[in-house]
Amino acid sequence: MIQRTHLLILSATTLPILKQFGVPAEGLELKIESRGVALKGGGVVVLSVPMVPNSLKATKWVDEGLVKRIRGVSFSTRVSVQFENTMIHAARGILNPLLSDVHIFTDHKAGAQAGISPGYGISLVAETTSGCVISADTAVSYARGEGDTDLDDDRKDLIPAEKVGEQIASALLGEIKQGGVVDSTHQGLLFLLCALCPKDVSEVCVGKLSPYGIAALRHIRDFLGVKFVMKPDASTGTVSLVCLGSGFQNLFRKVS
């Protein structure tokens, strides 16, 4: 129930959302064995999710807090590491005048750890004083795969690395401006977790409902029979959503 996201976002943003609803922190982990980008991929990740003993827990999650720091990773596969440095410089040029605590790391992959297709991208995560994490990310890839050395034609059609850094920094600021405890990419996951909780009340706060978030609400109504009460806040532009969980339980039992 989340849109296409990159690995830093899954690790730094998606997993903490699961913890908020009672998924045990011990054993919840995402490991990157190798990184791949479109079109031919080639990346390998290992996601470990511990068993939830009985059910998720209902939650009241409405305090978004204030942004205290921004972290990020620029990555590249089978291209020059200079692409990463250019993206970082461009992103920091927008973010640093607003917040001093900004650190963006590099993750250059080559050889077997670089997948098949060449490309580059950047992921940013804003952490707030209340423990929320807001994210934005993007990636650019070449159509050619391993064994193709002439990338000039592809490079002409791609967004320059500097532009990528500027756009993703602006996108993160846009997500922060919208408010809410999660970014627009994770609205669907947030709503689904609320709906899968025991028959107790959950309340969450999000920014402007995205088309994806609205579609998720419709699917939840149709498949789980859970409806949300929405309370828009005109002063902040956020929306409070309240629902009664479906009472879904984990029926898994170990075989002795």
C-alpha positions as CSV (number, residue, x, y, z in Angstrom):
1,M,0.0,0.0,0.0
2,I,2.9,2.4,-0.6
3,Q,4.0,3.8,-3.9
4,R,7.5,3.1,-5.4
5,T,10.1,4.2,-2.9
6,H,13.8,3.8,-2.5
7,L,15.7,1.8,0.2
8,L,16.6,4.7,2.6
9,I,12.9,5.7,2.7
10,L,11.8,2.1,3.5
11,S,14.4,1.8,6.2
12,A,14.1,5.3,7.8
13,T,10.5,6.1,7.2
14,T,8.4,3.0,6.5
15,L,9.7,0.7,9.3
16,P,9.2,3.4,12.1
17,I,5.5,3.6,11.0
18,L,5.2,-0.1,11.5
19,K,6.7,0.2,15.0
20,Q,4.1,2.9,15.8
21,F,1.4,0.3,15.4
22,G,3.1,-2.4,17.6
23,V,5.3,-4.3,15.2
24,P,8.2,-5.4,17.4
25,A,11.4,-3.4,16.8
26,E,13.6,-6.4,17.4
27,G,14.1,-8.2,14.2
28,L,12.6,-5.5,12.0
29,E,15.4,-4.8,9.5
30,L,16.2,-3.9,5.9
31,K,19.6,-4.9,4.5
32,I,20.9,-3.8,1.1
33,E,23.0,-6.6,-0.5
34,S,23.3,-4.8,-3.8
35,R,21.7,-1.7,-5.4
36,G,19.9,-1.7,-8.7
37,V,18.0,0.9,-10.7
38,A,15.5,0.7,-13.6
39,L,15.4,-0.5,-16.3
40,K,17.2,-3.8,-15.7
41,G,17.5,-3.6,-11.9
42,G,19.8,-6.2,-10.4
43,G,19.5,-5.0,-6.8
44,V,19.1,-7.4,-3.9
45,V,17.5,-6.4,-0.5
46,V,16.6,-8.5,2.5
47,L,13.6,-7.4,4.5
48,S,13.0,-9.1,7.9
49,V,9.7,-8.5,9.7
50,P,9.0,-10.1,13.1
51,M,5.7,-11.8,13.8
52,V,3.1,-9.7,15.5
53,P,1.9,-11.9,18.4
54,N,-1.8,-11.2,18.2
55,S,-2.8,-7.9,16.6
56,L,-1.6,-4.4,15.9
57,K,-2.3,-1.7,18.4
58,A,-4.6,1.2,17.9
59,T,-2.9,4.6,18.1
60,K,-3.5,8.3,18.4
61,W,-0.8,9.9,16.2
62,V,-1.5,13.6,15.6
63,D,1.5,15.6,16.8
64,E,3.8,16.2,13.8
65,G,6.3,18.4,15.7
66,L,8.9,20.6,14.2
67,V,11.7,19.6,11.9
68,K,15.0,19.2,13.9
69,R,17.3,17.6,11.3
70,I,17.5,16.3,7.7
71,R,19.4,13.2,6.7
72,G,19.8,11.7,3.3
73,V,21.8,9.5,1.0
74,S,22.8,10.1,-2.6
75,F,23.5,6.9,-4.6
76,S,25.0,5.9,-7.9
77,T,25.5,2.7,-9.8
78,R,27.9,2.2,-12.7
79,V,28.4,6.0,-13.2
80,S,30.9,8.5,-11.8
81,V,30.6,9.3,-8.1
82,Q,30.7,13.0,-9.2
83,F,26.9,12.7,-9.9
84,E,26.4,12.2,-6.1
85,N,28.5,15.1,-5.1
86,T,26.6,17.4,-7.5
87,M,23.2,16.3,-6.2
88,I,24.3,16.8,-2.6
89,H,25.7,20.3,-3.3
90,A,22.5,21.3,-5.1
91,A,20.2,20.0,-2.3
92,R,22.2,21.6,0.5
93,G,22.1,24.9,-1.3
94,I,18.3,24.9,-0.8
95,L,18.1,23.2,2.7
96,N,21.1,24.7,4.6
97,P,19.7,28.3,4.6
98,L,16.7,26.9,6.4
99,L,18.3,24.4,8.8
100,S,21.9,23.9,9.8
101,D,21.6,20.2,10.8
102,V,21.7,18.7,7.3
103,H,23.8,15.7,6.4
104,I,23.6,13.8,3.1
105,F,25.9,10.8,2.7
106,T,27.1,9.0,-0.4
107,D,26.6,5.4,-1.4
108,H,28.5,4.7,-4.6
109,K,28.2,1.1,-5.9
110,A,30.4,-0.6,-8.4
111,G,31.0,-4.2,-9.7
112,A,28.7,-6.9,-8.3
113,Q,27.0,-4.5,-5.8
114,A,25.9,-2.1,-8.6
115,G,23.2,-4.1,-10.2
116,I,22.8,-4.1,-14.0
117,S,21.7,-0.6,-15.1
118,P,23.6,2.6,-14.6
119,G,21.9,5.4,-12.7
120,Y,21.8,7.8,-9.8
121,G,19.4,9.3,-7.3
122,I,18.9,10.8,-3.9
123,S,16.7,10.2,-0.8
124,L,16.0,12.8,1.9
125,V,14.4,12.3,5.3
126,A,13.3,15.1,7.7
127,E,13.1,14.1,11.4
128,T,10.8,16.0,13.7
129,T,10.8,16.8,17.4
130,S,7.8,14.4,17.9
131,G,9.5,11.4,16.2
132,C,7.8,11.7,12.8
133,V,9.8,11.2,9.6
134,I,8.9,12.9,6.3
135,S,10.6,11.7,3.2
136,A,11.1,12.5,-0.5
137,D,13.2,10.6,-3.1
138,T,13.9,10.1,-6.8
139,A,16.2,8.2,-9.1
140,V,17.4,8.6,-12.7
141,S,18.5,5.7,-14.8
142,Y,19.9,5.0,-18.2
143,A,18.1,2.7,-20.7
144,R,21.3,0.9,-21.5
145,G,22.6,-2.0,-19.5
146,E,25.8,-3.8,-18.7
147,G,28.1,-4.1,-21.7
148,D,27.0,-0.7,-23.2
149,T,29.7,1.9,-23.0
150,D,28.2,4.7,-25.2
151,L,25.9,6.5,-22.9
152,D,26.0,9.9,-24.6
153,D,22.6,9.6,-26.2
154,D,20.9,8.6,-23.0
155,R,22.7,11.3,-21.0
156,K,21.2,14.0,-23.1
157,D,17.7,13.0,-22.2
158,L,18.2,12.7,-18.5
159,I,17.7,15.4,-15.8
160,P,21.1,16.8,-14.8
161,A,22.3,15.8,-11.4
162,E,22.2,19.4,-10.2
163,K,18.5,19.6,-11.1
164,V,17.8,16.3,-9.4
165,G,19.2,17.6,-6.2
166,E,17.3,20.9,-6.4
167,Q,14.0,19.1,-7.2
168,I,14.2,16.6,-4.4
169,A,15.0,19.3,-1.8
170,S,12.1,21.3,-3.0
171,A,9.9,18.2,-2.9
172,L,10.9,17.5,0.7
173,L,10.0,21.1,1.7
174,G,6.7,20.6,0.0
175,E,5.9,17.5,2.0
176,I,6.9,19.3,5.2
177,K,4.7,22.3,4.3
178,Q,1.7,20.0,3.9
179,G,1.9,18.9,7.5
180,G,0.8,15.6,9.0
181,V,2.7,12.7,10.7
182,V,3.6,11.0,7.4
183,D,4.4,12.2,3.9
184,S,2.0,11.7,1.0
185,T,3.7,8.5,-0.2
186,H,2.9,6.7,3.1
187,Q,-0.8,7.9,3.5
188,G,-2.1,4.6,2.1
189,L,0.0,2.5,4.5
190,L,-1.0,4.6,7.5
191,F,-4.7,4.2,6.7
192,L,-4.3,0.4,6.2
193,L,-2.6,0.0,9.5
194,C,-5.3,1.9,11.3
195,A,-8.0,-0.3,9.6
196,L,-6.2,-3.5,10.6
197,C,-6.1,-2.6,14.3
198,P,-8.3,-4.2,17.0
199,K,-11.8,-2.8,17.3
200,D,-10.6,0.3,19.0
201,V,-10.3,3.9,17.9
202,S,-7.3,5.2,16.0
203,E,-6.7,8.8,15.1
204,V,-4.0,10.1,12.7
205,C,-3.2,13.5,11.1
206,V,-2.1,13.9,7.5
207,G,-1.5,16.7,5.1
208,K,-3.6,17.2,2.0
209,L,-5.1,13.9,0.9
210,S,-3.3,12.7,-2.2
211,P,-5.1,10.8,-5.0
212,Y,-3.3,7.7,-3.9
213,G,-4.4,8.2,-0.3
214,I,-8.0,8.7,-1.4
215,A,-7.9,5.5,-3.5
216,A,-6.5,3.6,-0.4
217,L,-9.4,4.8,1.7
218,R,-11.9,3.5,-0.9
219,H,-10.2,0.1,-1.1
220,I,-10.2,-0.1,2.7
221,R,-13.9,0.6,2.8
222,D,-14.6,-2.0,0.1
223,F,-12.4,-4.8,1.4
224,L,-12.4,-4.3,5.2
225,G,-15.6,-2.4,5.7
226,V,-13.8,0.3,7.7
227,K,-14.8,3.9,7.2
228,F,-12.9,7.0,8.4
229,V,-14.4,10.2,9.8
230,M,-12.4,13.1,8.4
231,K,-12.0,16.5,10.1
232,P,-10.2,19.1,8.0
233,D,-8.3,21.8,9.9
234,A,-8.5,25.0,7.9
235,S,-5.9,26.8,10.0
236,T,-3.2,24.2,9.2
237,G,-4.4,22.6,6.0
238,T,-4.2,19.2,7.7
239,V,-6.8,16.5,8.0
240,S,-7.6,14.4,11.1
241,L,-8.9,10.9,10.4
242,V,-10.6,8.7,12.9
243,C,-11.7,5.1,12.5
244,L,-12.6,2.0,14.4
245,G,-10.3,-0.9,13.6
246,S,-11.6,-4.1,11.8
247,G,-10.4,-6.3,14.6
248,F,-8.0,-8.2,12.3
249,Q,-5.9,-10.8,14.2
250,N,-2.8,-12.8,13.4
251,L,-4.1,-16.4,13.1
252,F,-0.5,-17.8,12.6
253,R,0.3,-20.6,15.0
254,K,3.6,-22.5,15.3
255,V,3.4,-26.2,14.6
256,S,5.0,-28.2,17.4
